[in-house]
Amino acid sequence: MSDMWNSVALGWEANARFVDDQLSLATEALLDAAGIGDGDAVLDLAAGPGGAGLAAAERVGPSGTVVLSDVAAEMVAVAARRASADPRVSAAVFDQSEIAADDGHFDAVISRHGLMFVEDAAAAVREAARVLRPGGRYATMTWGPREENPWLGLVLDAVGEQFGAPFPPPNIRGPFSLDDSGLLASVLQDGGLEGVQVQTIATPMHAASLQVWWERVPKLAGPLAIALAGMEPDVQEAIAQRALSAGASASRREGDQILFDGSVLIGSGHTPRH
């Protein structure tokens, strides 16, 4: 898993501001759900380039702290570069399923688009709950249903149609593995959280053109980037044409941009208070 995300770290760094802009309202909802405020110690799990944790740093005030963590060292290096001017923010390399922190160390734990890639999501939530103080809050963001995220779903569909098999394969944890609100709620409850809530937030994705959309999305999707890189140029081109054709139907014009629908789920809860 770390090798896969290391391989796309530079692509994420180049597009980090775009991703943060696209998810800005949803990220604020994530931080609200985690109850992040002045003086809090916050852990951002599977942080990638650190956008959610950097947004959290804006809320914790001069006495708060934020740790940006990821299993991929190259991603952590990107996050550390982006946070270098903020003394409250540190970065660390560890897996979200095995957190290098003491019990009860944090006031809040957040994860923006990391939980859906874990083999045992409930176990990962339990591990996050371990490092939370009693009554500490956990909040996670996952992609909503595939059909509500054509900006990504159509690209994955184009690969699958090219080879006559689903992509990612059914045995691989993909971006839509926690796209159902009931499933996400049950994972959080199985992870030991109380007061679990799940909300849906619209996250439309804009691009200057269909070509820009096609060039950007594979750089952000670890399995997809690796798969495309290993294909012959004519196969890559065939997939691109499939995606561009589908994207033309699924997108709409808004000023000088094109716009795709998008949605995320935000699930949250707290650890037992006693």
KOLGU-719189 format. One line per field, with one value per residue: x, y, z of N, C-alpha, C, CB in turn; residue in three letters. Coordinates in pm, whole numbers. Glycine has a CB too. Example, Ala and Ser with C-alpha at 12.3 -4.5 7.8 and 13.67 -1.06 7.14 Angstrom:
<atoms>
n.east 1319, 1285 $
n.north -569, -225 $
n.up 780, 708 $
ca.east 1230, 1367 $
ca.north -450, -106 $
ca.up 780, 714 $
c.east 1320, 1290 $
c.north -330, 3 $
c.up 780, 787 $
cb.east 1131, 1408 $
cb.north -447, -60 $
cb.up 905, 572 $
aa ALA, SER $
</atoms>
This chain:
<atoms>
n.east 83, 194, 390, 233, 102, 321, 412, 245, 276, 401, 226, 3, 106, 135, -129, -248, -353, -570, -730, -780, -929, -1153, -1265, -1321, -1553, -1663, -1452, -1452, -1694, -1619, -1429, -1596, -1760, -1577, -1545, -1341, -1142, -1013, -695, -690, -549, -479, -506, -434, -516, -392, -315, -221, -125, -184, -396, -645, -557, -404, -604, -734, -542, -587, -785, -709, -572, -304, -213, -278, -219, -126, -93, 23, -19, 79, 98, 264, 578, 664, 435, 406, 632, 558, 338, 474, 635, 441, 348, 553, 593, 449, 466, 306, 236, 321, 475, 441, 534, 329, 102, -254, -380, -215, -124, 126, 120, 40, -221, -522, -417, -495, -731, -898, -950, -905, -985, -943, -1063, -925, -1002, -1153, -977, -868, -819, -957, -1184, -1334, -1160, -955, -1087, -1126, -859, -803, -981, -857, -641, -768, -885, -1115, -1440, -1342, -1340, -1404, -1380, -1455, -1408, -1551, -1585, -1901, -2173, -2084, -2225, -2287, -2056, -1941, -1711, -1494, -1586, -1647, -1396, -1282, -1469, -1412, -1165, -1239, -1427, -1263, -1118, -1306, -1374, -1441, -1305, -1157, -1056, -1292, -1183, -1016, -970, -1132, -1194, -1469, -1550, -1665, -1911, -2172, -2412, -2528, -2359, -2117, -2187, -2226, -1967, -1834, -1970, -1910, -1646, -1639, -1738, -1959, -2277, -2297, -2303, -2393, -2346, -2427, -2244, -2232, -1986, -1894, -1692, -1471, -1324, -1093, -1128, -1242, -1017, -826, -946, -931, -653, -584, -722, -628, -375, -425, -534, -424, -411, -508, -330, -95, -181, -243, 7, 142, 37, 13, 68, -141, -354, -385, -470, -713, -862, -862, -1017, -1263, -1324, -1330, -1542, -1758, -1738, -1808, -2081, -2159, -2079, -2124, -2145, -2016, -1984, -1656, -1571, -1591, -1818, -1851, -2071, -2037, -1994, -1960, -1942, -1967, -1874, -1911, -1833, -1802, -1570, -1643, -1742, -1666 $
n.north -121, 127, 166, 204, 451, 615, 630, 806, 1044, 1285, 1367, 1418, 1626, 1826, 1874, 1942, 2184, 2222, 1997, 2057, 2292, 2195, 2034, 2203, 2304, 2062, 1972, 2158, 2081, 1828, 1893, 2031, 1816, 1671, 1832, 2021, 2257, 2546, 2492, 2216, 1887, 1730, 1456, 1370, 1118, 897, 1109, 1202, 1469, 1640, 1826, 1834, 1826, 2060, 2248, 2200, 2300, 2570, 2606, 2537, 2720, 2903, 2728, 2472, 2156, 1972, 1661, 1530, 1237, 944, 632, 628, 736, 928, 1078, 1187, 1346, 1538, 1653, 1755, 1949, 2130, 2216, 2345, 2602, 2627, 2600, 2452, 2222, 1891, 1602, 1253, 913, 648, 368, 387, 181, 108, 301, 521, 624, 713, 575, 764, 1013, 1217, 1484, 1490, 1297, 1279, 1176, 1207, 1067, 820, 598, 418, 261, 72, -264, -379, -192, -129, -214, -30, 203, 142, 148, 419, 522, 433, 607, 837, 1066, 1006, 1064, 1193, 1299, 1147, 1174, 1100, 1114, 983, 877, 934, 746, 572, 643, 903, 1033, 1092, 1205, 1055, 789, 740, 732, 505, 322, 330, 203, -52, -128, -147, -377, -562, -626, -549, -247, -86, -435, -668, -772, -580, -305, -21, 325, 352, 183, 233, 365, 381, 507, 370, 150, 279, 397, 166, 62, 256, 231, -37, 2, 103, 356, 608, 783, 803, 958, 1022, 1220, 1367, 1543, 1770, 1771, 1911, 1880, 2076, 2161, 2288, 2188, 1892, 1745, 1834, 1739, 1458, 1425, 1493, 1331, 1051, 1090, 1122, 893, 617, 320, 334, 504, 351, 125, 233, 328, 97, 7, -42, 224, 248, 124, 283, 516, 432, 392, 652, 781, 653, 743, 1025, 1052, 956, 1141, 1378, 1355, 1340, 1569, 1926, 2256, 2542, 2862, 2937, 2687, 2325, 2112, 1850, 1635, 1555, 1382, 1336, 1133, 1203, 1070, 1041, 1029, 971, 873, 658, 835, 771 $
n.up 0, 82, -115, -342, -291, -247, -506, -635, -509, -595, -795, -638, -484, -676, -735, -499, -397, -566, -495, -224, -256, -397, -203, 7, 149, 236, 392, 599, 715, 800, 998, 1172, 1248, 1389, 1603, 1639, 1804, 1982, 2124, 2095, 2052, 1761, 1536, 1210, 1003, 745, 582, 338, 128, 335, 355, 504, 770, 779, 749, 989, 1162, 1146, 1325, 1583, 1733, 1909, 2108, 2033, 1860, 1565, 1412, 1116, 946, 763, 587, 373, 306, 119, 77, 332, 335, 146, 282, 505, 384, 300, 545, 665, 759, 991, 1327, 1495, 1369, 1296, 1135, 1062, 993, 976, 982, 952, 1079, 1279, 1499, 1599, 1883, 2222, 2433, 2454, 2375, 2201, 2127, 1909, 1614, 1269, 934, 601, 331, 367, 520, 366, 226, 392, 495, 716, 826, 1059, 1259, 1222, 1299, 1569, 1652, 1612, 1801, 2031, 2070, 2136, 2383, 2662, 2549, 2330, 1984, 1667, 1317, 982, 628, 340, -3, -158, -313, -616, -849, -793, -818, -1083, -1192, -1108, -1113, -1386, -1505, -1387, -1483, -1755, -1774, -1679, -1876, -2097, -2048, -1986, -1722, -1377, -1239, -965, -909, -757, -520, -420, -209, -288, -393, -354, -154, 91, 45, 125, 344, 559, 587, 650, 895, 1050, 1055, 1208, 1450, 1510, 1553, 1805, 1865, 1993, 1961, 1681, 1364, 1024, 743, 422, 182, -86, -340, -590, -886, -1066, -1384, -1627, -1879, -2055, -2124, -1939, -1705, -1754, -1759, -1498, -1301, -1303, -1188, -924, -830, -688, -753, -1015, -1150, -1146, -1289, -1545, -1622, -1682, -1919, -2276, -2515, -2710, -2584, -2359, -2490, -2598, -2367, -2269, -2466, -2430, -2170, -2207, -2385, -2230, -2023, -2150, -2173, -1905, -1776, -1728, -1862, -1702, -1699, -1790, -1735, -1695, -1520, -1290, -1109, -759, -447, -92, 203, 545, 836, 1186, 1538, 1896, 2155, 2437, 2729, 2983 $
ca.east 0, 278, 455, 135, 78, 447, 430, 162, 292, 431, 102, -80, 163, 104, -273, -297, -438, -696, -809, -826, -1035, -1272, -1321, -1311, -1675, -1673, -1350, -1502, -1794, -1543, -1371, -1710, -1803, -1474, -1550, -1206, -1142, -893, -616, -701, -445, -550, -433, -488, -473, -390, -330, -177, -52, -210, -491, -743, -487, -366, -727, -756, -447, -645, -885, -663, -511, -160, -179, -315, -121, -179, 1, -12, 40, 45, 185, 354, 677, 669, 320, 437, 728, 479, 263, 568, 673, 328, 325, 683, 592, 361, 530, 208, 210, 430, 440, 493, 504, 276, -23, -372, -419, -115, -88, 239, 85, -11, -366, -580, -325, -553, -868, -975, -884, -976, -930, -1010, -1045, -828, -1060, -1209, -873, -820, -881, -1052, -1212, -1376, -1039, -885, -1160, -1092, -725, -816, -1047, -759, -555, -852, -923, -1258, -1524, -1278, -1422, -1348, -1460, -1393, -1473, -1537, -1663, -2037, -2194, -2014, -2307, -2290, -1921, -1900, -1577, -1403, -1647, -1638, -1259, -1268, -1552, -1344, -1065, -1310, -1487, -1155, -1071, -1418, -1374, -1451, -1183, -1063, -1115, -1376, -1106, -931, -1041, -1126, -1245, -1611, -1576, -1749, -1993, -2309, -2417, -2556, -2237, -2020, -2232, -2202, -1823, -1798, -2024, -1829, -1518, -1651, -1779, -2096, -2333, -2254, -2385, -2339, -2410, -2383, -2206, -2202, -1849, -1878, -1555, -1461, -1201, -1092, -1174, -1244, -879, -764, -1005, -873, -511, -566, -777, -540, -261, -470, -587, -305, -418, -532, -206, -3, -235, -228, 149, 189, -34, 65, 13, -269, -456, -406, -547, -849, -927, -883, -1130, -1384, -1351, -1365, -1677, -1852, -1731, -1880, -2224, -2186, -2041, -2201, -2068, -2046, -1891, -1547, -1531, -1689, -1849, -1903, -2126, -1955, -2049, -1888, -2007, -1889, -1918, -1846, -1878, -1708, -1538, -1718, -1694, -1618 $
ca.north 0, 247, 184, 258, 593, 684, 648, 917, 1157, 1408, 1409, 1477, 1755, 1921, 1902, 1952, 2303, 2194, 1905, 2129, 2384, 2117, 1975, 2300, 2304, 1931, 1964, 2234, 1996, 1722, 1950, 2054, 1687, 1630, 1926, 2075, 2395, 2605, 2412, 2072, 1804, 1665, 1362, 1350, 986, 882, 1252, 1242, 1595, 1710, 1936, 1839, 1862, 2201, 2322, 2186, 2388, 2703, 2611, 2494, 2831, 2894, 2620, 2343, 2085, 1881, 1564, 1478, 1103, 861, 515, 653, 836, 1037, 1164, 1260, 1450, 1645, 1720, 1831, 2068, 2223, 2264, 2381, 2735, 2626, 2523, 2365, 2105, 1796, 1494, 1124, 801, 524, 320, 420, 63, 88, 440, 536, 722, 654, 578, 889, 1124, 1321, 1530, 1462, 1225, 1295, 1103, 1250, 972, 716, 480, 322, 175, -22, -397, -393, -52, -119, -225, 98, 298, 108, 197, 564, 546, 406, 723, 949, 1078, 978, 1168, 1251, 1283, 1093, 1205, 1050, 1146, 883, 915, 885, 644, 586, 714, 1044, 1084, 1053, 1256, 944, 663, 721, 694, 363, 245, 322, 97, -179, -163, -183, -513, -651, -666, -431, -184, -190, -568, -678, -807, -468, -194, 92, 452, 348, 68, 277, 471, 367, 571, 268, 72, 362, 408, 39, 52, 343, 170, -156, 52, 144, 495, 637, 903, 802, 1028, 1027, 1321, 1373, 1679, 1779, 1815, 1917, 1893, 2156, 2149, 2383, 2117, 1747, 1695, 1861, 1641, 1327, 1425, 1511, 1228, 936, 1126, 1123, 760, 532, 199, 370, 558, 239, 41, 301, 338, -32, -30, 5, 355, 241, 89, 406, 608, 380, 420, 796, 816, 606, 833, 1157, 1043, 948, 1266, 1481, 1339, 1351, 1702, 2040, 2379, 2647, 2968, 2887, 2559, 2217, 2073, 1716, 1613, 1482, 1380, 1262, 1103, 1236, 992, 1087, 977, 999, 760, 663, 945, 717 $
ca.up 0, 87, -245, -436, -265, -273, -650, -684, -418, -669, -858, -532, -445, -783, -738, -361, -380, -637, -413, -106, -298, -430, -81, 116, 231, 300, 496, 715, 779, 867, 1120, 1261, 1302, 1486, 1714, 1659, 1850, 2041, 2217, 2071, 1990, 1650, 1452, 1075, 957, 599, 553, 205, 133, 460, 344, 613, 892, 771, 778, 1133, 1231, 1151, 1431, 1716, 1805, 1935, 2201, 1977, 1777, 1463, 1356, 984, 938, 648, 574, 261, 346, 23, 106, 454, 297, 83, 388, 587, 309, 300, 681, 721, 821, 1107, 1433, 1563, 1285, 1275, 1042, 1105, 904, 1033, 924, 1033, 1156, 1385, 1526, 1691, 1985, 2345, 2456, 2505, 2351, 2115, 2147, 1787, 1504, 1142, 819, 478, 221, 397, 583, 270, 169, 494, 485, 827, 860, 1198, 1341, 1211, 1385, 1708, 1678, 1628, 1930, 2137, 2095, 2174, 2523, 2682, 2490, 2213, 1864, 1543, 1198, 859, 501, 234, -121, -166, -415, -743, -947, -755, -839, -1219, -1223, -1083, -1155, -1531, -1538, -1349, -1576, -1885, -1761, -1669, -2005, -2189, -2021, -1960, -1582, -1292, -1189, -920, -894, -637, -400, -384, -145, -378, -340, -323, -67, 204, -15, 173, 476, 660, 606, 720, 1034, 1120, 1076, 1320, 1571, 1538, 1601, 1945, 1881, 2033, 1900, 1541, 1265, 888, 659, 283, 139, -229, -370, -735, -932, -1188, -1462, -1738, -1998, -2038, -2131, -1810, -1612, -1780, -1722, -1353, -1212, -1281, -1103, -786, -795, -683, -835, -1154, -1206, -1167, -1395, -1674, -1654, -1731, -2041, -2404, -2551, -2781, -2485, -2283, -2573, -2608, -2238, -2264, -2552, -2360, -2058, -2257, -2442, -2118, -1950, -2225, -2142, -1762, -1725, -1780, -1875, -1606, -1734, -1873, -1677, -1694, -1383, -1263, -976, -664, -312, 9, 330, 664, 950, 1308, 1667, 2005, 2242, 2564, 2815, 3112 $
c.east 87, 346, 359, 118, 206, 461, 349, 177, 318, 307, 7, -27, 126, -42, -332, -389, -572, -786, -864, -938, -1164, -1343, -1331, -1434, -1692, -1571, -1391, -1608, -1728, -1487, -1481, -1753, -1705, -1467, -1419, -1213, -1012, -826, -618, -573, -515, -455, -507, -430, -484, -400, -293, -96, -93, -316, -589, -676, -444, -488, -758, -665, -500, -741, -829, -594, -365, -120, -214, -203, -193, -66, -54, 57, -7, 142, 290, 449, 683, 551, 347, 537, 657, 405, 355, 613, 563, 306, 448, 683, 512, 420, 435, 189, 335, 381, 508, 449, 456, 141, -140, -422, -323, -53, 22, 211, 28, -163, -408, -499, -391, -695, -957, -888, -970, -908, -1010, -971, -931, -891, -1106, -1105, -820, -892, -986, -1081, -1253, -1256, -960, -953, -1131, -953, -725, -880, -950, -678, -635, -876, -1070, -1344, -1463, -1354, -1340, -1439, -1383, -1475, -1445, -1615, -1803, -2050, -2127, -2094, -2319, -2153, -1871, -1760, -1471, -1458, -1633, -1498, -1236, -1349, -1482, -1236, -1133, -1369, -1380, -1115, -1183, -1423, -1379, -1314, -1220, -1132, -1192, -1299, -1013, -1016, -1023, -1189, -1392, -1647, -1657, -1842, -2139, -2316, -2444, -2434, -2133, -2059, -2202, -2053, -1781, -1849, -1945, -1691, -1522, -1694, -1926, -2144, -2299, -2355, -2315, -2417, -2351, -2358, -2176, -2061, -1829, -1733, -1554, -1328, -1210, -1145, -1181, -1103, -806, -815, -940, -727, -491, -606, -685, -420, -296, -516, -475, -311, -432, -404, -107, -50, -212, -82, 203, 124, 36, -3, -122, -383, -487, -495, -692, -927, -957, -1004, -1263, -1423, -1397, -1505, -1782, -1855, -1806, -2029, -2255, -2157, -2132, -2114, -2112, -1943, -1783, -1493, -1632, -1704, -1905, -1967, -2025, -2023, -1959, -1982, -1912, -1950, -1841, -1906, -1776, -1681, -1623, -1657, -1644, -1539 $
c.north 126, 273, 248, 409, 675, 720, 765, 1043, 1288, 1460, 1473, 1614, 1862, 1963, 1927, 2071, 2284, 2105, 1977, 2226, 2307, 2069, 2074, 2299, 2171, 1915, 2043, 2153, 1881, 1774, 1985, 1924, 1635, 1725, 1995, 2223, 2433, 2510, 2263, 2012, 1715, 1573, 1348, 1220, 975, 1019, 1290, 1370, 1686, 1817, 1947, 1880, 2008, 2290, 2315, 2280, 2531, 2719, 2591, 2605, 2809, 2779, 2481, 2283, 1997, 1791, 1514, 1343, 1030, 744, 536, 767, 954, 1133, 1249, 1373, 1568, 1724, 1807, 1958, 2174, 2286, 2329, 2515, 2738, 2540, 2430, 2232, 2021, 1684, 1366, 1016, 683, 493, 357, 302, 33, 224, 446, 649, 650, 660, 717, 1014, 1243, 1358, 1495, 1388, 1243, 1209, 1144, 1155, 872, 587, 376, 229, 70, -156, -418, -254, -37, -128, -95, 205, 269, 159, 349, 598, 525, 530, 849, 949, 1036, 1095, 1237, 1216, 1233, 1132, 1161, 1093, 1034, 933, 858, 785, 677, 668, 863, 1110, 1045, 1100, 1148, 813, 636, 680, 546, 274, 227, 215, -39, -223, -206, -329, -611, -704, -541, -378, -80, -326, -578, -708, -695, -357, -68, 216, 449, 232, 104, 390, 467, 418, 470, 185, 152, 376, 281, 19, 136, 286, 45, -117, 107, 286, 504, 763, 915, 874, 1024, 1131, 1317, 1519, 1674, 1834, 1819, 1940, 1973, 2129, 2248, 2321, 1969, 1689, 1717, 1764, 1505, 1320, 1430, 1387, 1107, 965, 1119, 986, 658, 408, 229, 420, 447, 152, 105, 307, 209, -76, 25, 138, 348, 204, 211, 503, 563, 409, 570, 838, 771, 705, 970, 1159, 1040, 1079, 1378, 1476, 1370, 1489, 1808, 2164, 2478, 2758, 2914, 2754, 2451, 2170, 1931, 1715, 1538, 1482, 1299, 1231, 1145, 1163, 1033, 1020, 1012, 873, 769, 766, 896, 589 $
c.up 0, -47, -346, -416, -277, -420, -705, -599, -492, -742, -758, -491, -549, -782, -600, -342, -449, -551, -290, -141, -326, -304, 34, 206, 305, 412, 619, 789, 855, 1000, 1221, 1328, 1406, 1605, 1742, 1695, 1917, 2141, 2194, 2015, 1888, 1575, 1320, 1022, 805, 534, 410, 213, 247, 459, 459, 743, 894, 795, 928, 1211, 1242, 1268, 1571, 1795, 1838, 2026, 2149, 1894, 1676, 1416, 1223, 968, 813, 645, 466, 295, 250, 40, 230, 425, 230, 190, 473, 515, 313, 438, 742, 794, 951, 1218, 1509, 1492, 1272, 1183, 1086, 1008, 988, 969, 1013, 1114, 1271, 1418, 1631, 1790, 2106, 2350, 2504, 2478, 2280, 2157, 2029, 1687, 1380, 1035, 696, 366, 245, 445, 482, 209, 268, 481, 593, 881, 1006, 1292, 1338, 1296, 1532, 1746, 1694, 1762, 2047, 2171, 2128, 2325, 2539, 2632, 2371, 2086, 1745, 1429, 1074, 739, 404, 113, -111, -280, -549, -844, -914, -771, -978, -1256, -1202, -1135, -1303, -1575, -1505, -1443, -1710, -1884, -1759, -1802, -2105, -2173, -1986, -1818, -1495, -1253, -1085, -910, -763, -509, -353, -322, -230, -318, -301, -229, 58, 157, 29, 317, 587, 691, 685, 867, 1112, 1147, 1197, 1452, 1610, 1589, 1742, 1968, 1922, 1963, 1752, 1452, 1131, 809, 519, 246, -11, -249, -521, -773, -1063, -1257, -1578, -1866, -1966, -2040, -2000, -1704, -1632, -1737, -1571, -1274, -1196, -1191, -955, -739, -804, -771, -983, -1220, -1237, -1283, -1532, -1717, -1715, -1862, -2165, -2441, -2622, -2687, -2399, -2361, -2585, -2480, -2227, -2347, -2492, -2250, -2106, -2316, -2331, -2040, -2018, -2195, -1996, -1705, -1784, -1778, -1767, -1627, -1826, -1821, -1715, -1551, -1381, -1125, -890, -528, -220, 125, 442, 782, 1074, 1431, 1772, 2084, 2368, 2659, 2951, 3087 $
cb.east -94, 383, 505, 0, 18, 566, 391, 15, 405, 545, 34, -86, 317, 140, -345, -180, -367, -669, -723, -711, -992, -1234, -1237, -1290, -1798, -1655, -1216, -1560, -1892, -1428, -1289, -1829, -1819, -1338, -1595, -1120, -1255, -929, -663, -817, -365, -609, -417, -454, -556, -506, -246, -297, -68, -89, -566, -812, -367, -303, -846, -732, -313, -717, -988, -568, -587, -113, -248, -439, -25, -241, 25, 30, 7, 51, 103, 275, 814, 670, 193, 494, 835, 380, 191, 690, 705, 201, 280, 785, 535, 221, 594, 74, 159, 481, 480, 446, 629, 263, -18, -483, -428, -4, -212, 371, -16, 47, -407, -600, -207, -552, -871, -1030, -865, -979, -935, -972, -1020, -732, -1176, -1280, -758, -840, -774, -995, -1322, -1477, -951, -879, -1312, -1100, -629, -899, -1169, -665, -467, -985, -901, -1287, -1556, -1134, -1490, -1330, -1494, -1379, -1423, -1589, -1595, -2134, -2342, -1983, -2446, -2339, -1825, -1998, -1545, -1375, -1791, -1680, -1157, -1315, -1688, -1282, -979, -1419, -1566, -1034, -971, -1414, -1248, -1533, -1101, -1002, -1007, -1477, -1026, -854, -989, -1193, -1223, -1691, -1446, -1661, -1987, -2358, -2524, -2670, -2178, -2010, -2381, -2257, -1745, -1853, -2171, -1816, -1467, -1523, -1755, -2106, -2286, -2232, -2412, -2346, -2395, -2489, -2083, -2305, -1744, -1966, -1489, -1475, -1179, -952, -1080, -1328, -803, -791, -1158, -886, -439, -646, -910, -491, -212, -580, -704, -283, -533, -642, -142, 9, -384, -286, 229, 164, -178, 42, 110, -260, -409, -271, -484, -847, -838, -758, -1113, -1363, -1225, -1265, -1690, -1816, -1589, -1856, -2269, -2104, -1894, -2331, -2085, -2042, -1828, -1435, -1517, -1646, -1949, -1791, -2259, -1813, -2192, -1764, -2045, -1884, -1901, -1855, -1901, -1763, -1387, -1721, -1806, -1738 $
cb.north 0, 234, 49, 187, 612, 598, 521, 876, 1130, 1385, 1290, 1384, 1744, 1862, 1786, 1961, 2428, 2127, 1784, 2205, 2462, 1997, 1858, 2439, 2332, 1821, 2015, 2369, 1941, 1671, 2076, 2115, 1585, 1623, 1855, 2055, 2419, 2736, 2438, 2043, 1719, 1771, 1224, 1472, 876, 789, 1332, 1259, 1667, 1768, 1923, 1703, 1774, 2233, 2267, 2041, 2388, 2732, 2507, 2378, 2857, 3022, 2643, 2356, 2002, 1960, 1445, 1578, 1022, 943, 390, 686, 773, 981, 1080, 1165, 1392, 1586, 1617, 1744, 2032, 2151, 2150, 2384, 2836, 2575, 2616, 2436, 2148, 1737, 1530, 1090, 761, 536, 167, 471, -57, -16, 520, 563, 827, 726, 470, 877, 1077, 1276, 1679, 1593, 1073, 1445, 948, 1397, 1047, 765, 520, 395, 261, 36, -507, -487, 2, -229, -342, 144, 290, -45, 156, 623, 454, 293, 748, 945, 1225, 952, 1270, 1202, 1415, 937, 1357, 897, 1282, 741, 866, 1002, 624, 449, 652, 1058, 1030, 1106, 1378, 932, 661, 848, 783, 342, 313, 458, 116, -168, -44, -93, -510, -765, -753, -461, -120, -152, -677, -785, -931, -415, -171, 59, 559, 337, 5, 325, 461, 218, 679, 178, 29, 501, 439, -79, 97, 483, 134, -242, 156, 123, 573, 653, 1025, 658, 1175, 887, 1461, 1310, 1733, 1869, 1721, 2027, 1754, 2307, 2003, 2436, 2144, 1682, 1763, 2006, 1630, 1292, 1542, 1629, 1182, 884, 1265, 1223, 720, 489, 112, 476, 658, 155, 15, 442, 374, -136, 21, -102, 428, 140, -30, 473, 620, 228, 374, 870, 755, 465, 848, 1202, 918, 832, 1306, 1465, 1198, 1250, 1733, 2062, 2441, 2594, 3030, 2990, 2569, 2100, 2171, 1609, 1535, 1542, 1322, 1342, 952, 1391, 842, 1239, 825, 1110, 758, 523, 1045, 690 $
cb.up 122, 198, -299, -419, -127, -228, -723, -688, -320, -768, -923, -410, -431, -917, -804, -265, -434, -774, -369, -41, -424, -518, -39, 59, 144, 197, 442, 670, 674, 777, 1086, 1183, 1189, 1419, 1836, 1532, 1944, 2111, 2352, 1977, 2096, 1554, 1522, 980, 1024, 550, 647, 110, 5, 504, 219, 629, 909, 634, 696, 1177, 1159, 1021, 1406, 1702, 1930, 1995, 2332, 1893, 1864, 1341, 1454, 870, 1063, 513, 544, 132, 357, -120, 125, 562, 203, -20, 477, 622, 164, 255, 768, 613, 725, 1068, 1529, 1575, 1145, 1411, 896, 1249, 819, 1187, 902, 944, 1064, 1342, 1573, 1613, 1930, 2466, 2560, 2648, 2270, 1968, 2171, 1725, 1539, 1100, 841, 440, 93, 500, 671, 159, 121, 636, 496, 940, 769, 1232, 1294, 1065, 1357, 1728, 1564, 1513, 1945, 2096, 1974, 2099, 2575, 2832, 2592, 2202, 1829, 1551, 1190, 863, 445, 281, -249, -185, -438, -801, -954, -611, -731, -1319, -1136, -934, -1117, -1602, -1462, -1202, -1596, -1922, -1633, -1567, -2061, -2166, -1909, -2054, -1547, -1167, -1305, -785, -900, -658, -426, -509, 0, -508, -441, -450, -27, 324, -164, 165, 476, 614, 470, 654, 1039, 1038, 950, 1298, 1551, 1412, 1509, 2012, 1752, 2187, 1972, 1492, 1309, 818, 720, 187, 221, -301, -302, -794, -952, -1155, -1515, -1760, -2119, -2147, -2247, -1767, -1634, -1928, -1788, -1306, -1265, -1413, -1138, -768, -889, -544, -790, -1164, -1109, -1040, -1373, -1666, -1530, -1628, -2036, -2515, -2638, -2896, -2397, -2250, -2711, -2636, -2120, -2313, -2691, -2301, -1971, -2362, -2532, -2024, -1930, -2376, -2175, -1688, -1758, -1697, -2016, -1457, -1608, -1878, -1523, -1790, -1319, -1274, -984, -655, -312, 58, 342, 689, 924, 1320, 1661, 2096, 2276, 2631, 2836, 3208 $
aa MET, SER, ASP, MET, TRP, ASN, SER, VAL, ALA, LEU, GLY, TRP, GLU, ALA, ASN, ALA, ARG, PHE, VAL, ASP, ASP, GLN, LEU, SER, LEU, ALA, THR, GLU, ALA, LEU, LEU, ASP, ALA, ALA, GLY, ILE, GLY, ASP, GLY, ASP, ALA, VAL, LEU, ASP, LEU, ALA, ALA, GLY, PRO, GLY, GLY, ALA, GLY, LEU, ALA, ALA, ALA, GLU, ARG, VAL, GLY, PRO, SER, GLY, THR, VAL, VAL, LEU, SER, ASP, VAL, ALA, ALA, GLU, MET, VAL, ALA, VAL, ALA, ALA, ARG, ARG, ALA, SER, ALA, ASP, PRO, ARG, VAL, SER, ALA, ALA, VAL, PHE, ASP, GLN, SER, GLU, ILE, ALA, ALA, ASP, ASP, GLY, HIS, PHE, ASP, ALA, VAL, ILE, SER, ARG, HIS, GLY, LEU, MET, PHE, VAL, GLU, ASP, ALA, ALA, ALA, ALA, VAL, ARG, GLU, ALA, ALA, ARG, VAL, LEU, ARG, PRO, GLY, GLY, ARG, TYR, ALA, THR, MET, THR, TRP, GLY, PRO, ARG, GLU, GLU, ASN, PRO, TRP, LEU, GLY, LEU, VAL, LEU, ASP, ALA, VAL, GLY, GLU, GLN, PHE, GLY, ALA, PRO, PHE, PRO, PRO, PRO, ASN, ILE, ARG, GLY, PRO, PHE, SER, LEU, ASP, ASP, SER, GLY, LEU, LEU, ALA, SER, VAL, LEU, GLN, ASP, GLY, GLY, LEU, GLU, GLY, VAL, GLN, VAL, GLN, THR, ILE, ALA, THR, PRO, MET, HIS, ALA, ALA, SER, LEU, GLN, VAL, TRP, TRP, GLU, ARG, VAL, PRO, LYS, LEU, ALA, GLY, PRO, LEU, ALA, ILE, ALA, LEU, ALA, GLY, MET, GLU, PRO, ASP, VAL, GLN, GLU, ALA, ILE, ALA, GLN, ARG, ALA, LEU, SER, ALA, GLY, ALA, SER, ALA, SER, ARG, ARG, GLU, GLY, ASP, GLN, ILE, LEU, PHE, ASP, GLY, SER, VAL, LEU, ILE, GLY, SER, GLY, HIS, THR, PRO, ARG, HIS $
</atoms>
